[in-house]
Amino acid sequence: MKPTYPSDLTPQQWEYSKDLLPPAKPGGRPRSLDMHAVVNGNLYVVVGGIQWRMLPKEYPCWKSVYPYFRHWSRTGIWKRIHDTIRAVLRRRGGRHKHPTAGRLDSQTVKAGSHGNVRGDDAGKKILGRKRHVVVDTLGWVLAVVVTSAALPDRAGARLVLRRLGGVGKRLERVWVDGAYDGALLPWAQAPLGIVLTLVKKLTGQQGVQVLPHRWVVERTFGWFTLHRRLVKDYEVKPRQSESMIDRAMLRLMLRRLAP
């Protein structure tokens, strides 16, 4: 399938992902949808930031594309595909698929009025949601949890570190900023075996300045904003927001594998 829009997967990128999609359910009518077009339609939404009903006519009807997004989000299929491609990309760079070091931080964004989980981040004065993210040393997402923006960073860190599961089984050290200081440090080391290392601002620092280790996760947040659907949280449920991030990062990793 020849790409129609910049968000579409090229044939080479599709080769990496097509075998990771679940097969059609047995029984009933044979699957007639072009799954390459279905995936491209999903990527068009996350890159273009449009409503599902506004999906261009080059893709299957939105009523056919959206159910795949919803079902694959609910069953964790998007997450599984994302993790598999990340492992392939890490191996290509000569690294083990399970990293030993990472970075943790949060990003607060405004949320649409239809979202069922919202809150006020008093520090940043934003009414919306907070993305708690753990990335590897390359900036690829290991785990993400979307919560109300009112949830403190330390509480969100506990949620996202628990979400790591098998992905974090070799994780030994995670760099964090000063907002995570306190009881979180011994908590992470006792049950999880992860050493949280603080990277604080430089003495007398004014304005934006690149700090060791912390810039990696900040770059990942910048990658999020390359996708208009992630500039603001438009999803009804936090789980759908997490799936949108998985799709955005999946697209970036496939572009890295097959430019």
N, C-alpha and C positions, 0 to 999 in steps of 0.2 A: 504494500500500500504506500503510494507516494505521499509525503507530507503535504498538507494543505496550509497549515498554520505553523508559526514558529514553535508552538507548544507540542506539536505532534512528534511522536517517536519515529525515527528513521527506521528503515528495514533492519539495519545493523543493531540498533538499540532494541528493537522488538525481538530479535533473536535471543537476547539475554533474558527476556522476561516472559515470553509466551509459554514456555513449559512450566512456569511457576503458577500459572492460573489454574484454578480448580476445574475439573472436567464438568461437562453438562450432567445434570441429574439423570439417572436412568429412568426409562419409561417415558411415555408421552411423546410429543412431537420432537423431532431432532432440532438441535439448536440451529437457528437460521441467522442469528446476528453475527456480524464480523467483530470478533473480540478485539482486534487491533483498533477498530473504529470506536468501540466502547471505551477502551483505555484512553485513547486520544481525546474523546469527549470529556472524560473525567479530568484529564490534564488541562484541557482548554478552560474548564471552569476555575480551577485553582490558579492558573496563570492570569486569565482575563478578569477574574473576579465577578463574573456575570451571574445572573440568576439561572437556575436550571431550565426554566421555561424559555429562556432566550438562547438556548443552544443552537448554533447555526445548522442549517439544513444539510450541510455536508456530513454531519454525523447522524447516527440513528436518532429516532425520536427521544426526547428527554425522558419520556415515560418508560423507555427501555433502558436508558443509560443510568438514571438515578437509582433504580432498584439495586443495581450492581454496586454502586457506591455505598448504599445503606447496608446491604447484606454483608459486603466484604468488610465494612467498618465494624459491624456488630460482631462478626465471627473472627476478627483479627487477621483476615487474609491480607489486607493491605500491609499490616505490620510484618507479617511473615515474609512477604515478597521484599519489603524494604530491608529487613535484616539479612536476607539471603544475598541481595545485591551488595549490601555493605560488606559482607564477608568476602565476596568475590573481589571487590575493589581493594580491600585491605591485603588480600593474598597477592594480588597483582603488584602491589607496592612492596612485597617482601615481608609483610607483617602477619602475625597470627590473627585469625578471625576474631578472637576474643582479646580486647586490649587490656593492658595492665595499668594504664593511667588515663585520666579523663579530667574534664572540667564541669562544674555545676554552676548554674546561674538561673535567674528568672527574668522574664520580660512581661511587662504590663501593657495591654492594649485595650482600646475602647471596644465595647461589645454592642451589638445591635439590640434594639428594644425587645425583640422577640426571644432572646436567649433566656433559658430558665435558670441559669446560674450566673449571677453577676454580683459585684460588690465594689466597694470604694477603697482604692489604694490611697490612704491618707497622705503618704509621703510624696507620691507623684501626682496626687489630685486627679486621678483618673477613675471613672466609673466603668468597670469592665471586667476583664478576666486576666489571669496571670498564667503564663506558660513556664513551668518548671522543667528545665532541660539538663540532661547529662550528655556530654559529647565526648568523643575520643580525641586523641591529640591531633587528628586531621580535621576535626570539626564536624564529623558525621554523627548524627544523633543516635545515641544508645537507648535513651528512654525519655519520654515526655509525658507530663501530667498537666492538664489544663484545669484550673480551679477558679473560684471567685477571686477577684483582685484583692479582696479584704483578707485573704489568708496570709499569715506571716510567712516570710521566706523560709524560716527554720521548719515550720510545719509542712510546707510544700516540699522541702528537701527530703524529709522522711518518706513522703509518699513516692517521690520519683526514685529514690534509692531502692525502695522495696520493689518498685516496678522493674528494676533491672533484670531480675531473675537469672537465667542461665547466661545471658549476655555479659553479666558482670561477675562471673565466677572467678575470673583471673584478675579482676580489678583490685589494685592495691592502694593506689593514691589518686585522690581527686582534689584539684585546686579550686578554692572558693574565695569569695571576697569577705570583707569584714562583717557583712550582715549575717553570716552563718556562724559567727563565734559564739561560744557558750556551751551549753549542755549537748548540742548536736555533735560536737567533735568526739567525745567519749562514746556517745550512743552509736555512731557509725562504726567505730573501731571494735566495739564489744561484740555485737551480733553479726555484723557484716564483714568485719576484717578489713575495712577501708579506712585509710588514714586521710582525713581532711586537712589540707594544708592551706593556711590563710595567705592570701596575697593582698596586702593592704596598700592604700594609696601612698605615694611618696610624700615625705615631709615637705610641707609648703606647696604641694601641687595645686595648681589652679587651671581650671578648664579641662579639656580632654587630653589625656596622655596615654600612650600605649604602655600597658603593664605586662610583664612576663606572665605567660600562661593564660591570663584572663582575656587577652585579645582573641584567643581562639574561639571561645563561645560567643563573644561579641560579633565576630565575623559570621558565625552561624545565624545569629539574629538578623544580620544584614542580608543573608541569603533568603531568609523568610520573606523579607520585604520586597524581594524581586518578584513575588507572586501577589497579585493585587487582592486575592481572596484572603491573604494572611495579614495585610496591612491593618485590618480591623477584624475582629472576630464576629462573623456573620452567622455562625452555626447555632442551632437551637440547643444542642446538647454538647457538653465538653468532649465526649467521646468522638463526636464527629469532627470537632476542632483538631483533636489529636490525629485523626485519620487524614485530615487535610495536610497537616505537617508531614506525615509519612509520605503522602503522594508528592508533595513539593520536593522533599529530599530525594525521593526515588527518581524523580525526573533529573535532578542535578547529578546524581550518581551515574545514571545511564548515559548522560551526556559526557561524563568524565571517562566512562568505559569505552564509548564509541562516539567520539566528537563528530 
